[in-house]
Amino acid sequence: MLQHCARHQRTLPYTSRPSGKAERYNRILAEELLNARTFRSEQQRADALEDWNVHYDYHRFHTSAGDQSPAARLRTGVTNVMASYS
């Protein structure tokens, strides 16, 4: 099982770039996952979020990343993707 954990990162007050990235991620998360379906339990939602984060980081193309996934931009490559996601 892959673990995706958010980490707390402090930013300078009144700087829009870090806040904008977080707000954009939250908007995409809401549009593509949270508002797109109804969950029957918190566990079902947590499982769907874990799968969605793998999709977002490893398979979804980002225009801001030159139409690549964030993982594709890593110099070392992706080493922790389960076989079912290849």
C-alpha positions, 0 to 999 in steps of 0.5 A: 500500500502506498502512503501519501502524507501531506506535510506542513510547510510554512509560507511567508504571509501575503505570498500567493505562489505557495497558497495558489498551489495548495488552492489549485490542488484542493480545487482539482481534488474537489472537482475530480474526486470529492464532488464527482461521486458519493461515498458510503463511508469515510473508509471508502472516501479515504481509499478513493483519495489514496488511489486518486493521489497516485493517479494525480502524481504518477499518471495525470498530465499537468500543463504546468509541468510541460504536459508530464506527470510530476513523477515523470519530471523526477531525475531518479524516476519513480521507484515506489509504484506498485505493479498494478499502476504501471 
